[in-house]
Amino acid sequence: MTPGQRELFDAAVAAQANSYSPYSHYKVGAAIRTAAGTVFAACNVENAAYPQSNCAEASAIVMMVAAGEREITEVLTVCDGERIGTCCGGCRQRIREFADLTTPIYACGPDGMRAVFTLDELLPHSFGPEHLL
C-alpha cells in the first residue's frame, strides 16, 4: 500500500470498529479522499427497519458534502470475511455523483488490500449528472 492508501485504510478500519451492525453482523468501514486531500471515514449503521440503514460509503459522502466538498478522488472500503467486499449498487451510484469514472476504489479486508477497481468497472454504462445537462 502507498502511504495515501494506508491513510485511507487506517481511517476506514477505525470507522469499521464503530459499526452498528447487530442484524447482519457485517461490519463495513469506508474512507474517501477528496480533491482537497481531506479524508472522510464512516461505518455502516443498521436499523431494525432495514431500508432505514446507512451504508459506510453513503455516510462518508454525506460528511464530505456537509463539509462543503464535492469531488471524490479515491474510495476505500474494509469488510470482514473471506470474500472481496465491494460497494453496493446504491453506493456505487452515490459515488458516481461525485467522482469520475477512473476513480480508484480499493476493496480491503482486515489483512489489507484485496482488489482495486475503477468506478467504471464497478458501474459500467452508468448514469451521471452530465446526462441531465
Buried (B, 14 or more C-beta within 10 A) or exposed (E): BEEBBEBBBBBBBBBBEEBEBEEEEEBBBBBBBBEEEEBBBBBBBBEEEEEEBBBBBBBBBBBBEEEEBEEBBBBBBBBBEEEEBBBBEEBBBBBBEBBEBEBBBBBBBEEEBBEEBBBBBBBEEBEBEEEEE
